[in-house]
Amino acid sequence: MQGKVAVIGSSDFVMPYSALGVDCFAVEQTDEQILQAAEKIVEGKYALVVVSETIAPKTHQVFERFNTKTTPCVLVVPFTTDSEGFATNNLSRLLKIATGIDILQNT
């Protein structure tokens, strides 16, 4: 599969990904900036979107319309703060779509 990769999160979160040559969207915690960056990612037709768990709830309204589509694959990743379970729930949903089984049901 070919396609572009986007990473969205705080500047500390996206910094390591920039070394890999992927498109990084460093955002602050303001809702408006996060939603604008998420919409820009959607318009950019990315195949994979890596989202920091700290902003994932705010991007959910933009990316939720792709829950049943193959692209973009939106992957929520925990960062330096304690996980609130959003990343695990998102991964569980992706695995269920891919396998048809709720693999992480007991985690």
LINMO-V603108 format. One line per field, one symbol per residue. phi: phi as a letter, one per 30 degrees, with the letter a starting at -180 (. if undefined). Layout:
BEGIN
phi: ???
END
This chain:
BEGIN
phi: .cldcbbbldddddedddddiddcbdbdddedddddddddddddhddbbccdddceeddedddddceccdbddcccbdbddddcjdddddddddddddcibddcdcc
END
